[in-house]
């Protein structure tokens, strides 16, 4: 069985990315890196990714008409790089439900712990699978 492919979203120096790279090398993260994506072309963390042989991509906010267009481009990049998992290394977290919205755009379902069932976005009724809306 192949390892899951991990995408990491960054926007700055990349200290969290460095910790993830080291943890993966030490065998504490059983995944392969798919891509490191930043919203800033000058993010120092991109150099750490390149040095580790990880693909990088820059998706600047300013190129998009709004948050929805940016999120759609981000979801497409994740799909294109074959990401199975996404790590938010303190980056681009303007929408606290972004992981759920991205999963929905990718056609996935989320296996959320029971305490989150009540917070499923109404517009994404099947995101948590067959869990009834608002059920505890």
C-alpha positions as CSV (number, residue, x, y, z in Angstrom):
1,X,0.0,0.0,0.0
2,X,1.4,3.4,-0.9
3,X,1.7,6.2,1.7
4,X,-0.8,9.0,1.8
5,X,0.3,12.2,0.0
6,X,0.5,15.3,2.2
7,X,0.1,18.9,1.0
8,X,1.3,21.6,3.3
9,X,0.0,25.2,3.2
10,X,2.3,27.9,4.3
11,X,2.6,31.7,4.2
12,X,5.8,32.6,6.0
13,X,9.2,31.4,7.3
14,X,8.3,27.7,7.3
15,X,9.2,26.7,10.8
16,X,6.2,24.4,11.1
17,X,7.0,23.0,7.6
18,X,10.6,22.3,8.8
19,X,9.1,20.4,11.8
20,X,6.9,18.4,9.5
21,X,9.8,17.6,7.1
22,X,11.9,16.4,10.1
23,X,9.0,14.4,11.5
24,X,8.5,12.7,8.2
25,X,12.2,11.9,7.9
26,X,12.1,10.5,11.4
27,X,9.2,8.2,10.5
28,X,6.7,10.0,12.8
29,X,4.6,11.1,9.8
30,X,3.8,8.1,7.6
31,X,3.2,10.1,4.5
32,X,5.0,11.4,1.4
33,X,4.9,15.1,0.6
34,X,2.9,16.0,-2.5
35,X,3.4,19.7,-2.5
36,X,3.9,22.8,-0.5
37,X,1.6,25.7,-1.4
38,X,2.0,29.3,-0.4
39,X,-0.1,32.4,-1.0
40,X,3.2,34.4,-0.9
41,X,5.9,34.0,-3.6
42,X,8.5,35.3,-1.1
43,X,7.6,32.9,1.7
44,X,10.9,31.6,3.1
45,X,9.3,28.2,3.7
46,X,9.3,27.6,-0.1
47,X,13.1,27.4,0.0
48,X,12.9,24.7,2.8
49,X,10.5,22.7,0.6
50,X,12.7,23.0,-2.5
51,X,15.8,22.0,-0.4
52,X,13.9,18.9,0.7
53,X,12.9,18.0,-2.9
54,X,9.2,18.8,-2.4
55,X,7.2,20.4,-5.2
56,X,6.1,24.0,-4.6
57,X,3.3,26.1,-5.9
58,X,2.4,29.7,-5.3
59,X,-1.2,30.8,-5.5
60,X,-1.4,34.6,-4.7
61,X,-4.7,35.9,-3.3
62,X,-4.4,39.0,-5.5
63,X,-4.9,37.0,-8.7
64,X,-8.4,36.1,-7.8
65,X,-11.7,38.1,-7.6
66,X,-12.5,36.9,-4.1
67,X,-12.1,34.2,-1.5
68,X,-14.3,31.7,-3.3
69,X,-12.2,31.9,-6.5
70,X,-9.0,31.6,-4.5
71,X,-10.3,28.6,-2.6
72,X,-11.4,26.9,-5.9
73,X,-7.8,27.4,-7.3
74,X,-6.4,26.0,-4.1
75,X,-8.7,22.9,-4.2
76,X,-7.7,22.4,-7.9
77,X,-4.0,22.5,-7.0
78,X,-4.5,20.0,-4.2
79,X,-6.3,17.7,-6.7
80,X,-3.6,18.2,-9.4
81,X,-0.9,17.2,-6.9
82,X,-2.8,14.2,-5.7
83,X,-3.0,15.3,-2.1
84,X,-4.7,12.9,0.3
85,X,-4.0,15.1,3.4
86,X,-3.6,18.8,4.0
87,X,-1.6,20.3,6.8
88,X,-2.2,24.0,7.6
89,X,1.1,25.2,8.9
90,X,-0.5,28.4,10.2
91,X,-1.2,29.5,6.7
92,X,-4.2,30.9,4.8
93,X,-6.7,30.1,7.5
94,X,-9.2,32.9,6.9
95,X,-12.2,30.6,6.8
96,X,-12.2,28.3,9.9
97,X,-14.3,25.8,8.0
98,X,-11.9,25.8,5.0
99,X,-10.9,22.1,5.3
100,X,-14.6,21.1,5.1
101,X,-15.3,23.4,2.2
102,X,-12.2,22.1,0.4
103,X,-13.3,18.4,1.1
104,X,-16.7,19.2,-0.4
105,X,-15.1,20.7,-3.6
106,X,-13.0,17.6,-3.9
107,X,-16.1,15.5,-3.6
108,X,-15.0,13.9,-0.4
109,X,-16.8,13.2,2.8
110,X,-15.4,14.0,6.3
111,X,-15.4,11.5,9.1
112,X,-15.9,14.1,11.9
113,X,-16.0,13.2,15.6
114,X,-19.4,13.2,17.0
115,X,-19.0,16.6,18.8
116,X,-18.7,18.3,15.4
117,X,-21.8,16.8,13.8
118,X,-23.9,19.8,14.8
119,X,-21.5,22.2,13.1
120,X,-21.8,20.7,9.6
121,X,-22.4,23.6,7.2
122,X,-26.0,23.6,6.1
123,X,-25.1,24.0,2.4
124,X,-23.0,20.8,2.6
125,X,-25.7,18.4,3.9
126,X,-23.8,15.2,2.9
127,X,-20.3,16.3,4.0
128,X,-20.4,14.2,7.1
129,X,-21.9,11.2,5.3
130,X,-25.1,9.8,6.5
131,X,-25.0,11.7,9.8
132,X,-28.3,13.5,10.3
133,X,-28.0,17.2,10.5
134,X,-27.7,18.4,14.1
135,X,-27.7,14.9,15.6
136,X,-25.7,14.4,18.8
